[in-house]
Amino acid sequence: MRRSVHHAVTTALLTAALLAPPAARAFGPAGHRVAGHIAEQHLCAETRVALKPLLAGMPLADAGLWPDWIRQLPEWEHTKPWHYLNVSDRGSIARAARQNPDNVLVALERFEQELADTSLGDQRRGQALRFVVHFVVDLHQPLHVGRATDRGGTLIPVVLAGRTTTLHAVWDGEQLAPAGPRNARERAALLPDPPAAERRRWLLASPVDWARESQALRPQVYDYPDPGGLPVALPAAYLERARASVDQRLIMAGIRLAGRLNALLGGLGGCDAEVASR
């Protein structure tokens, strides 16, 4: 009797957390939503049907915010390392992921396996889905594949629009959003849809490849004047280049998120060909 009551309470709390309004950061809440809206446009019919019971009424564009919201809670604090991978500038991504299993690549693989396992039930698979949606996007934020020495840019103060923030926060993209009251759906609609051939190339890349792409952006990320220990005043040209790179990474993340979901949920063999041929 006591066990059944405990199970019911645990289930109720988890359900509430899955549906709770998130207050999150990591590629910025808007960035996660933008990637989610892009992904929605590239899902095939079977995938959309399979997602419905797992999302429990939540839009796909909001599902990826949940992992950031829960890591503020003591019982979920252990998930914080799952959002990033520390690696040196020329270090091996695969080796870095093996050295410490608490990282975004290992976490993504784990939750993709859970999402694909229909024996686990909708609630657990719905939780896995939210982690998958989030981690696919996190891997495309260059400073989530960052240097341990500056904690992915979080220890580097920069000045933006007269306010002090961090280099990591700039590359989360929130502060690079275009001016005006556009919401995430409108921002996603304004981003260019790549040609089918380019989408197919992106879909062939693995999560390790995505991490290498983020690592390869490091020269651009750190290409600013050194103020000698003071907060960095980022030049306008730097911000323009960063905005273009963040937009490109969000497009890639959205396309690839759809590709992963189509492969996992779109029936035998997935349904990427149906979408890529548009």
C-alpha positions as CSV (number, residue, x, y, z in Angstrom):
1,M,0.0,0.0,0.0
2,R,2.8,2.4,1.0
3,R,4.7,1.6,-2.2
4,S,1.6,2.3,-4.4
5,V,1.0,5.6,-2.7
6,H,4.7,6.6,-3.2
7,H,4.5,5.6,-6.8
8,A,1.4,7.7,-7.4
9,V,3.0,10.7,-5.8
10,T,6.2,10.3,-7.8
11,T,4.2,9.9,-11.0
12,A,2.2,13.1,-10.2
13,L,5.3,15.1,-9.5
14,L,7.0,13.9,-12.6
15,T,4.0,14.7,-14.7
16,A,3.8,18.2,-13.2
17,A,7.5,18.7,-13.9
18,L,7.0,17.7,-17.5
19,L,4.3,20.2,-18.0
20,A,5.7,23.0,-15.8
21,P,6.6,26.4,-17.4
22,P,10.4,26.4,-17.8
23,A,12.7,29.2,-16.7
24,A,15.8,28.0,-18.6
25,R,19.1,28.9,-20.2
26,A,21.4,27.0,-22.6
27,F,21.4,28.1,-26.2
28,G,18.8,30.4,-24.7
29,P,15.1,29.4,-24.3
30,A,14.3,31.3,-27.5
31,G,17.1,29.4,-29.3
32,H,15.8,26.1,-28.2
33,R,12.3,27.1,-29.3
34,V,13.6,28.3,-32.7
35,A,15.3,25.0,-33.3
36,G,12.1,23.2,-32.2
37,H,10.0,25.1,-34.7
38,I,12.4,24.4,-37.5
39,A,12.3,20.7,-36.6
40,E,8.5,20.6,-36.6
41,Q,8.6,21.6,-40.3
42,H,10.7,18.6,-41.2
43,L,8.9,15.8,-39.3
44,C,7.1,13.1,-41.3
45,A,3.6,12.0,-40.7
46,E,4.4,8.9,-38.8
47,T,6.7,10.8,-36.5
48,R,4.1,13.4,-35.7
49,V,1.7,10.6,-34.7
50,A,4.2,8.9,-32.5
51,L,5.1,12.2,-30.7
52,K,1.6,13.0,-29.6
53,P,1.4,10.7,-26.5
54,L,5.0,11.5,-25.6
55,L,4.5,15.3,-25.7
56,A,1.2,15.1,-23.7
57,G,-0.1,18.3,-25.2
58,M,3.2,20.2,-25.1
59,P,4.5,21.7,-28.4
60,L,7.8,20.2,-29.6
61,A,9.3,23.7,-29.5
62,D,8.8,23.9,-25.7
63,A,9.7,20.3,-24.9
64,G,13.5,21.0,-25.0
65,L,13.2,23.6,-22.2
66,W,12.3,21.1,-19.5
67,P,15.9,19.7,-18.9
68,D,17.1,23.2,-18.1
69,W,14.2,23.9,-15.8
70,I,14.6,20.7,-13.8
71,R,18.4,21.0,-13.2
72,Q,17.6,23.8,-10.8
73,L,16.0,21.3,-8.5
74,P,18.1,19.4,-6.0
75,E,17.0,16.0,-7.1
76,W,18.0,16.8,-10.7
77,E,21.2,18.6,-10.0
78,H,23.2,15.5,-11.1
79,T,22.1,16.2,-14.7
80,K,24.1,19.5,-15.1
81,P,27.2,17.8,-16.6
82,W,24.9,16.2,-19.3
83,H,24.6,19.5,-21.1
84,Y,28.2,20.0,-22.2
85,L,31.5,18.4,-23.1
86,N,34.9,19.7,-22.1
87,V,37.6,19.3,-24.6
88,S,40.8,21.2,-25.5
89,D,41.1,23.2,-28.7
90,R,42.6,20.3,-30.7
91,G,41.5,17.5,-28.5
92,S,39.7,14.4,-29.6
93,I,35.9,14.7,-29.1
94,A,35.5,10.9,-28.9
95,R,38.3,10.6,-26.4
96,A,37.0,13.4,-24.2
97,A,33.6,11.8,-24.2
98,R,35.1,8.4,-23.1
99,Q,37.2,9.9,-20.3
100,N,34.2,11.3,-18.4
101,P,30.8,9.6,-19.1
102,D,28.9,12.5,-17.6
103,N,28.6,14.6,-20.8
104,V,26.2,15.6,-23.5
105,L,27.2,13.0,-26.1
106,V,26.8,10.0,-23.7
107,A,23.5,11.5,-22.3
108,L,22.1,12.0,-25.8
109,E,22.9,8.4,-26.8
110,R,21.3,7.1,-23.6
111,F,18.0,9.0,-24.0
112,E,17.8,8.2,-27.7
113,Q,17.9,4.5,-26.8
114,E,15.1,5.1,-24.2
115,L,13.0,7.0,-26.6
116,A,13.2,4.2,-29.1
117,D,12.3,1.5,-26.5
118,T,8.5,1.2,-26.7
119,S,8.5,-1.2,-23.7
120,L,9.3,1.7,-21.4
121,G,5.9,3.4,-21.6
122,D,4.9,6.9,-22.6
123,Q,5.9,8.7,-19.4
124,R,9.5,7.6,-19.4
125,R,9.8,7.9,-23.2
126,G,8.3,11.4,-22.9
127,Q,11.0,12.3,-20.4
128,A,13.7,10.8,-22.7
129,L,12.2,12.8,-25.6
130,R,12.7,16.1,-23.8
131,F,16.3,15.3,-23.1
132,V,16.9,14.3,-26.7
133,V,15.3,17.5,-28.0
134,H,17.4,19.6,-25.6
135,F,20.8,17.8,-26.1
136,V,20.6,17.9,-29.9
137,V,20.4,21.7,-29.7
138,D,23.0,22.0,-26.9
139,L,25.6,20.2,-29.1
140,H,25.2,22.9,-31.7
141,Q,26.1,25.7,-29.2
142,P,29.9,26.1,-29.7
143,L,30.6,26.8,-26.0
144,H,28.7,23.6,-24.9
145,V,31.7,21.9,-26.5
146,G,34.1,24.1,-24.7
147,R,37.3,24.6,-22.7
148,A,37.3,23.4,-19.1
149,T,39.7,26.2,-18.2
150,D,37.0,28.9,-18.7
151,R,34.0,26.6,-18.2
152,G,32.7,27.1,-21.7
153,G,33.1,30.8,-21.6
154,T,31.1,31.3,-18.4
155,L,34.2,32.7,-16.7
156,I,34.9,35.3,-19.4
157,P,33.1,38.6,-18.7
158,V,32.1,40.7,-21.7
159,V,30.3,44.0,-22.1
160,L,27.3,44.0,-24.4
161,A,24.9,47.0,-24.9
162,G,26.5,48.6,-21.8
163,R,25.8,45.5,-19.6
164,T,28.3,43.0,-18.3
165,T,27.5,39.4,-19.2
166,T,29.6,36.3,-20.2
167,L,30.9,35.1,-23.4
168,H,28.9,31.9,-23.0
169,A,25.7,33.9,-22.6
170,V,26.4,35.8,-25.8
171,W,26.7,32.5,-27.7
172,D,23.5,31.2,-26.1
173,G,22.0,33.6,-28.7
174,E,19.4,35.4,-26.6
175,Q,21.4,38.7,-26.7
176,L,22.0,38.3,-30.5
177,A,18.4,38.0,-31.4
178,P,17.2,40.6,-34.0
179,A,15.6,43.7,-32.7
180,G,11.8,43.8,-32.5
181,P,9.2,41.7,-30.7
182,R,9.5,38.6,-32.9
183,N,8.7,35.4,-31.1
184,A,10.6,32.2,-31.7
185,R,8.1,30.9,-34.3
186,E,8.5,34.1,-36.3
187,R,12.3,34.0,-35.9
188,A,12.4,30.4,-37.2
189,A,10.2,31.4,-40.2
190,L,12.7,34.1,-41.1
191,L,15.7,31.8,-41.2
192,P,16.4,30.3,-44.7
193,D,15.5,26.7,-45.4
194,P,18.6,25.0,-46.8
195,P,18.4,23.1,-50.2
196,A,17.5,19.4,-50.0
197,A,21.0,18.3,-50.9
198,E,22.5,20.3,-48.0
199,R,19.9,19.0,-45.6
200,R,20.8,15.4,-46.6
201,R,24.5,16.2,-45.9
202,W,23.7,17.5,-42.5
203,L,21.6,14.4,-41.7
204,L,24.5,12.1,-42.5
205,A,26.6,13.7,-39.7
206,S,26.7,12.0,-36.3
207,P,26.5,13.7,-32.9
208,V,30.3,13.4,-32.7
209,D,30.5,15.3,-36.0
210,W,28.2,18.0,-34.5
211,A,30.5,18.4,-31.6
212,R,33.5,18.7,-33.9
213,E,31.7,21.4,-35.8
214,S,31.2,23.3,-32.5
215,Q,34.8,22.8,-31.6
216,A,35.9,24.1,-35.0
217,L,34.1,27.4,-34.3
218,R,36.4,28.1,-31.4
219,P,38.8,30.5,-33.3
220,Q,35.7,32.6,-34.2
221,V,34.4,32.5,-30.6
222,Y,37.6,33.8,-29.1
223,D,38.5,36.3,-31.9
224,Y,38.1,39.5,-29.9
225,P,40.5,42.1,-28.6
226,D,42.2,41.2,-25.3
227,P,41.5,43.9,-22.8
228,G,44.1,42.7,-20.4
229,G,41.8,41.2,-17.7
230,L,39.0,43.7,-17.9
231,P,35.6,42.7,-19.3
232,V,35.7,42.5,-23.1
233,A,33.8,45.1,-25.1
234,L,32.7,43.0,-28.1
235,P,33.0,44.9,-31.4
236,A,29.9,45.2,-33.7
237,A,31.6,43.1,-36.4
238,Y,32.2,40.3,-33.9
239,L,28.5,40.3,-32.9
240,E,27.4,40.3,-36.5
241,R,29.5,37.2,-37.3
242,A,28.3,35.6,-34.1
243,R,24.7,36.2,-35.0
244,A,25.2,34.6,-38.4
245,S,26.9,31.6,-36.9
246,V,24.2,31.1,-34.2
247,D,21.5,31.3,-36.8
248,Q,23.2,28.7,-38.9
249,R,23.7,26.4,-35.9
250,L,20.1,26.7,-35.0
251,I,19.0,25.8,-38.5
252,M,21.3,22.8,-38.4
253,A,20.1,21.8,-35.0
254,G,16.5,21.9,-36.1
255,I,17.1,19.9,-39.2
256,R,19.1,17.3,-37.4
257,L,16.6,17.1,-34.5
258,A,13.9,16.3,-37.0
259,G,16.2,13.7,-38.6
260,R,16.9,12.0,-35.3
261,L,13.2,11.9,-34.4
262,N,12.2,10.6,-37.8
263,A,14.8,7.9,-37.6
264,L,13.7,6.9,-34.1
265,L,9.9,7.2,-34.4
266,G,9.2,7.2,-38.1
267,G,8.6,3.5,-38.6
268,L,10.9,0.9,-40.1
269,G,13.9,2.6,-41.7
270,G,12.8,6.1,-40.5
271,C,11.3,8.6,-42.9
272,D,14.1,11.1,-43.6
273,A,13.8,10.5,-47.4
274,E,10.2,11.7,-47.3
275,V,11.2,15.0,-45.7
276,A,14.6,15.6,-47.5
277,S,12.9,15.2,-50.9
278,R,10.7,18.3,-50.3
